[in-house]
Each structure stands twice: as C-alpha cells, then as structure tokens.
Amino acid sequence: GYMFMFLLILISTIICDVRDVVGDRAAGVRTLPVLLGTSRTILVLAILNIGLAFYSLPSAAIGFCLLYYFRKPRKNLEYDLWIDGWPIISLVLTYVSATFFK
C-alpha cells in the first residue's frame, strides 16, 4: 500500500516538474527534468510506472497514458486536472479490484 502511494505521488510530482522546467532552470532549482532533460525524465517515469504495474495494472495503464500525453507541453489546467485526478481514480480502481476480484 505505501509503495503504491509513494509511486503515485512521486510520478505525479515529477510530471508537474516537467511542466515547470523553464521556470525551475531560470530560478536555479535542480529538479529531475532540469538535470536530465524532459525526454530522459519521461523515460525514468516510465520505468517507475512499470513498478507501479506490480501493484495495480489499471493505475499503470493510466500512468503510461499520462506520460504519453504530457511528453509535450500542455496547458496548466490540464496538468492540474489530470495529474491530481489520477491518484484518486487509481485508488478507487484498486479498491474496487481488491474488493470484488479476490
């Protein structure tokens, strides 16, 4: 449970860092996208998302879709809605699958 939540939050946070890479670089903030670049960061996130698949396949599938979608810059509202909504949807899907498919 804790590793699942950790991965969800970590991936979500780093995706948001990809959004802010220009501002972070200008401010001297050393985030993963600033240090590695956007494309390498997306690769690291894909590897982390594979780890997420061990806990929940639906969550990992959503995560891969988000990584594909956010590989290019998008509007801030899209980040807020999709990235904040992803953990909620993942938790509900995981709960439902654990409850009904034992």
N, C-alpha and C positions, 0 to 999 in steps of 0.2 A: 503494500500500500504506500509506504513512504517513498520508496524509489520511484514508483509510478508518478506520484505527485511531484517529486523533485524534477523528474524528466519533463513533465508537462510545463512546469513553471520555468525551468531552465531554457527549454526550446522557445517558449513564448517570449521570454525576456530577450533572448539573443535575436529573434526575428525583429523585435522592436528596435534593437540596437542597429540592425541593418538599415532601418528607416532613418536613423539619426546619424549615419556615418559622416556626412558632410559637416554637420554641426559639432560632432564629437571631435573630429580631426582638427577643426578650427580652434576648438577650446582646449585641445591638448589632452582630451580624455582617451585613455587607452583601452578601448573595448575590443572584443574579438574581431569584429568587422574592420576596425581601423588597423589592427595589427596584421590580419591575414588577407584582407580584401573581401569583397562581397561574395564572389564565386567560391572561394575556399571555405568561407564561413558557412555557406549553404551546404557544401559537402560535409562539413563537420556536423551540421544539424541533421543531415540525412543519416549519418552514422548513429547519432544519438537516437534518432527516431526508430532505427532498427531495434535498438534496445527497448524502446517503448512497445514494440510489437510483442515482446515476450509477456507483457502484462495485459495488453488489450489490442487486438487486431483492428477494431473499428477506430480507436484513437490514433493508431499508427497510420491508418489509411487517410484519415482526416489530416494528420500531420504532413504526410507526403503531398497531399493536395495543396495545403497551405504553403509548403516550401516551393512547390512549383509556381503557385500563383504570385508569391511575394519575391520571386527571384528578380523581378523588375520593380522599380519604384511605383508605389500606388499612393492614393490619397490617404491622409492621416485618418480620416473616419473609417476607412476600410480596415486599416490596422486595428483600430480600437474595437470595432465590431467583431471581426473575425478572430483576432488573437485573444480577446477577452472572452469570447463565446466558446472557443474551442475547449478549454478545460471543463466548462460546465457541461457541454454536450458529451464530452468524453467520460466524465464521471457518471452521468445518467446512463449512458450506454453500457458502461462497465458494471454498474449496479444492476441494471436490468438483465444483462447476460449472466451475471453471477447468481442472481436470484432465480431466474426461470430456466436456465440451462445447466443445472447442476448434474 
